[in-house]
Amino acid sequence: MKIIKKILSSLILLLYAQSSVGEIVVIGHRNVPKMDLITIKKIYMGKIISLESIKLKPVNTKSGSTERNQFLDVFIGKNEDKYTGYWTVRRYIGKGTPPNELNNATEIIDYVTSTAGAIGYIDSSLLTTKLNVIGRQK
């Protein structure tokens, strides 16, 4: 019985840890400069495509992820439905395509660190000294 209680406690803690996200930070390739929240929003809304002669390549996590929902709320000021609707219209009228989606933070970190102009967002708990933090929520 004690083993079952320990297993259940461990599972509850694991589920809680996976569902909770701390601070979201925006990371960029080493050639991407730090930027304010307004600039980050304009990049993810397709209104800025280059900065200081650097072609930007923003990426999102998959739709529905906790990180994405928090990023959209804090940095973009939209929920998932409004963000997706915005990009549906924008694509339809020929004004661009939404940022590519990657499956998880590991893929985002790998992409951002290896692709010039790339930016993405992750939970701050995953930061390492090799990552270039270009924006933080306030």
C-alpha positions in Angstrom: 0.0 0.0 0.0 2.9 2.4 0.8 4.3 1.8 -2.6 1.1 2.7 -4.3 0.8 5.9 -2.3 4.4 6.8 -3.3 3.7 6.1 -7.0 0.5 8.2 -6.9 2.3 11.0 -5.1 5.1 10.9 -7.7 2.6 10.9 -10.6 0.7 13.9 -9.2 3.9 15.9 -8.7 5.1 15.0 -12.2 1.8 16.0 -13.8 1.8 19.3 -11.8 5.4 20.0 -12.9 4.5 19.4 -16.5 1.4 21.6 -16.5 2.9 24.6 -14.7 5.1 27.0 -16.6 7.2 29.6 -15.0 8.3 32.8 -16.8 8.4 32.6 -20.6 11.6 34.0 -22.1 12.2 34.8 -25.8 15.5 33.5 -27.1 17.3 34.3 -30.3 20.3 33.1 -32.3 23.5 34.8 -31.2 23.2 37.3 -34.1 19.8 38.6 -32.9 19.8 41.7 -30.7 17.7 42.1 -27.5 14.3 43.7 -28.1 11.3 45.1 -26.4 7.9 43.5 -26.1 6.4 45.6 -28.8 9.0 44.5 -31.3 8.5 40.8 -30.4 4.8 41.2 -30.9 5.3 42.8 -34.3 7.6 39.9 -35.3 5.1 37.2 -34.3 2.3 39.2 -36.0 4.3 39.3 -39.3 4.7 43.1 -39.2 8.5 43.0 -38.8 10.4 40.4 -40.9 14.0 41.8 -40.5 15.9 43.7 -37.9 19.3 45.4 -38.3 19.7 43.6 -41.7 18.9 40.2 -40.1 16.1 38.2 -41.7 14.1 36.9 -38.7 12.8 33.4 -38.4 10.4 33.1 -35.5 9.0 29.8 -34.4 6.1 28.8 -32.2 5.5 25.7 -30.1 2.5 23.5 -31.0 -1.0 24.9 -30.7 -2.5 24.3 -27.3 0.8 24.0 -25.4 1.0 25.7 -22.0 4.1 27.7 -23.1 2.3 28.9 -26.3 -0.8 30.0 -24.5 1.3 31.9 -21.9 3.4 33.5 -24.7 0.3 34.5 -26.6 -1.3 36.0 -23.5 1.8 37.9 -22.2 3.7 38.9 -25.4 1.0 39.0 -28.1 -2.1 39.9 -26.1 -4.3 37.3 -27.9 -5.7 33.9 -27.2 -5.1 30.9 -29.5 -8.3 31.4 -31.4 -7.7 35.1 -32.1 -4.1 34.5 -33.1 -5.0 31.6 -35.5 -7.8 33.7 -36.9 -5.5 36.6 -37.5 -3.0 34.4 -39.4 -5.8 32.8 -41.4 -6.9 36.2 -42.7 -3.4 37.4 -43.3 -2.4 34.3 -45.3 -5.7 34.5 -47.3 -5.0 38.1 -48.4 -1.3 37.3 -49.2 0.3 39.1 -46.3 2.5 36.3 -45.1 2.4 33.0 -43.2 2.5 32.3 -39.5 5.7 31.3 -37.8 6.6 27.6 -38.2 5.6 25.3 -35.3 8.1 23.0 -33.5 7.1 20.2 -31.2 8.8 21.1 -27.9 11.4 23.3 -26.2 14.3 21.1 -27.1 13.5 21.5 -30.8 13.1 25.3 -30.3 16.5 25.5 -28.5 18.2 23.4 -31.2 16.7 25.5 -34.0 17.4 28.8 -32.5 21.0 28.1 -31.6 21.8 26.7 -35.1 19.8 29.0 -37.4 20.8 32.6 -38.0 17.9 35.0 -37.3 15.9 32.5 -35.4 13.8 33.4 -32.4 11.6 31.3 -30.2 10.3 31.1 -26.6 10.8 28.7 -23.8 10.2 28.3 -20.1 12.9 30.2 -18.2 13.7 27.0 -16.2 15.3 25.7 -19.4 17.8 28.5 -19.8 21.5 27.8 -20.0 24.4 30.1 -20.4 24.7 29.3 -24.2 21.2 30.8 -24.9 20.8 34.4 -26.0 17.8 35.9 -24.1 16.4 38.7 -26.2 13.1 39.4 -24.3 11.4 38.7 -21.0 7.9 39.2 -19.8 7.4 42.2 -17.5 
